[in-house]
Structures are given as structure tokens and as C-alpha cells.
């Protein structure tokens, strides 16, 4: 081919491809346009699955987040949740050993400048709520940057209720800890529109500052408030903060998703805020929250787990069940990450209110690989797949389907199952996968005339997953 013709034809194509890739990288994580129950990031359908530290990665300067983020990447996980520093916890809170959200008060990093040491304060010093701590924003942006390199999405939780007076006594927003004479109020009045006595303006200013500082990061979502159903947080205040985020981004070419924590367990959302794209629940097992709110056509997340012992199997089942029910986000609270074991190998005591660790994170990685082996944006919960249900000791199954094309099943509670389902006429590949090891335990093919069919599982320990994929018929030309 003539070189000049080659450049005329090929060069524009290359430029278009490069421009498309660069543009995809600029866009923040968003709801997937074809199925908003899931995300889109870097031009790819995305489900967020992780097992992360207790939200102190930025505010605790003793925590080496580079090591931590490398572990998430190695384990195939793609999300972390972190707080901003207006809230942190005293040593021993909630029986958490080596709590990353409980930094040395004198080392706390938060948006406001520490201006002087002073006794009889919760932090041993005073903060000026009119003055920013630029070192905090440098650390925050570096954290986002390191996470972006490793494909990790950061959910930045802007605020958190003060569950007890001991936590309120530590906050820079408390009048004992700032030089501005603000915050001489009960902890239950902090996140209100009418009882905050001047703190609302400080909160608004902090939100605008953070939004401006982080405007260029695509791997970012803003959560309004952690567990706002505690500590007097009003829905009017939450809606106001969502509006502040939105107004602060009006001039931006690309906007970030806003997430809202709705309830522990489950709840039907009757008046969804249209500014919110992700509705999160904590301890959402069984995953009733997904079915109750699936009609909203937004991402439903299980955003914190725990308080059910420390067995990997408990939280592995919670994760698989939630994602295979149609959830788009799962975040396990992992207590194996501490300031001296950022690699997630801490052997936590039996008093911990949850679990986590090396083996569990691998199992979450298997879940992520499993769901990503499908064109999952084309799938949804579909009860028409059942023929006569299940036989055998296993009595509980969850699944997603694209009728006639792809089926993802998850079964738990036994060690053998005969699954009776209805499939259209066609050829299918079948694979039984262990959620414990990630290995395919049994595979085969099915030339099916259509209608009911019984699929026999291999022996398994506690739970198993099944992948059914239609083989397209290639017709001769």
C-alpha cells in the first residue's frame, strides 16, 4: 500500500481510538446506561466488590494506604470506603482492636487546620474551622491517585453521626475542639438544618472545598452520610447536602455519583432523592433490600457487613447472595487491615464484631470473576426459570438470567443438589463453580429440546455456583 494512503486511512482511526480511550478514562464512574442497576467505569460494565479497611485510610497518618491498595488490587477487588475526618473513634470503640478509624487524636488529619495545642480538649488541640489543612488535601488526593492506578473506586463518606458522646467529644466540630465558638450543641443536633447553630455553614464549606479539590478524579463517589438513621440526622439535612454537592459540580463537565445510606437490613424507599444514584444498606442479609427497591432502576448496595461472627462462610454467602439477587455493590468491613498490618494479615481477637482476611478476600475475588464472566448488564432476577425447584438437601437458590442466553445460579445450605429449570431449545455449556476455591468442579454441555431439565451438581461443601451459557448456532452461508 502507498505510505501516504496508509497514513490517510489508518492515522485518523488510531486518533479516534486514542481519543475514545482518553475520554473514557476522564468520565467518573457512572450508572450503566443500559442497566442502571450496575456501574460503568472506563467504558466497561462494572460491579463493585470489596473487603476494605475501617474507613480511616486518609485520616490516620500511621496507615500506609499504598500497601493496602496494592492488596485490594492483588485480590481482584475494586472499591474502598473512607471518611473525611470530622468523625473518628476513641480507642476501644465497638470492641475493634487496632481500629484504623481510631487514630492518635494528636495525629488526626482532617480538613481544618490544627492551630494550637490545648488541654481539656478531645484532641489535645484546637482547630480553626475557617482555615484549611492543606496537608490533609494533599494526602486525600494522593490516596485517590493511588487508588485510581489500581482500579479501585473510592466512596468518600462526607459525614457520620456521633453515636455516643465519647465520639462527639473528639470532633473538630465540637466547640471544645475549635477556636470558632461553634458546636456547643448536643450531638443529635449536628446534622440538622434548624438546630446546628452555625455548623451547617461549616459543613457546606467543607463539601464545596472537597468537591473542588477532587473534581478531576474519575474513581470517586460521594456518600452523604454514614448510617444517618442514628444520631439525629434528618432527611432534610441529607437532601440539602446532596444539593450542595450537585450545585458545587454545576460547572464541571463530568459529575460524580452521589450515594445514600438508607437503613440497616432492608427498607422500601418511598421517596427516593432524584440526586442520588446509589442506595446503600448495611448488614443487608438476606438481600430483601434489592427486591424491594429494584424498580428504582438505581444501584442497590450492601455497604457494610458484620456482627454475625467471624466465619468466612457467613460473609461469603452474604456477598454471593446479594450480588446474584441483582445488587451492584458489596463492601465487607475487613478487620484484618491495621496500621501495622496494612497487608490485611492481622489476626484479630474473638471480640471483633466481624471478620475478614486473606482467604475471605480471595473468595470475594472469585465472586467478582464469576459475575464478570457474564454479560451481566443484560441479566436480571427471573423466577420464570424454575421448573420444579430443587431436590436434595439444598433448599435455597438465587439467580440472574437473560432468558435463553445466560444464567447465573448460586445455591447454599447443602452438599448436593438436583436443580430443575426451564430452558428454551438450544445448546448450552454448563459449569459448576466452587465459591470457596474458584475452581470449576464439573462442566459439560447440553443439547436441549426445550422445557424442563434436571441438572445434577457435584458434591460440594456448603455452597456452589452454576453458569449456563447458550452456544450460538453458526449457520452456513
Secondary structure, 3 states (H helix, E strand, C coil): CCHHHHHHHHHHHHHHHHHHHHHHHHCCCEECCCCCCCEEECCEEECEEEEECCECCCCCCCCCHHHHHHHHHHCCCCEEEEECCCCCCCCCHHHCCCCCCCCCCCCCCCCEEEEEECCCCCCCEEEEEEEECHHHHHHHHHHHHHHHHCCCEEEEEEEECCCCHHHHCCCCCCHHHECCCCCCCCHHHCCCCCCCCCHHHHHHHHHHHHHHHCCCCCCEEEEEEECCCCCCCCHHHHHHHHHHHHHHCCCCCCCCEEEEEEEECCCCCCCCCCCCCEEEEECCCCCHHHHHHHHHCCEEEEEECCCCCCCHHHHHHHHHHHHCCCCCEEEEECCCCCCCCCCCCCCCCCCCCCCCCHHHHHHHHHHHHHHHCCCHHHCECCHHHEEEEEECCCCEEEEEEECCCEEEEEEEEECCCEEEEEECCEEEEEEEECCCCCCEEEEEEEEECCEEEEEECCCCCEEEEEEEEECCCCCCC
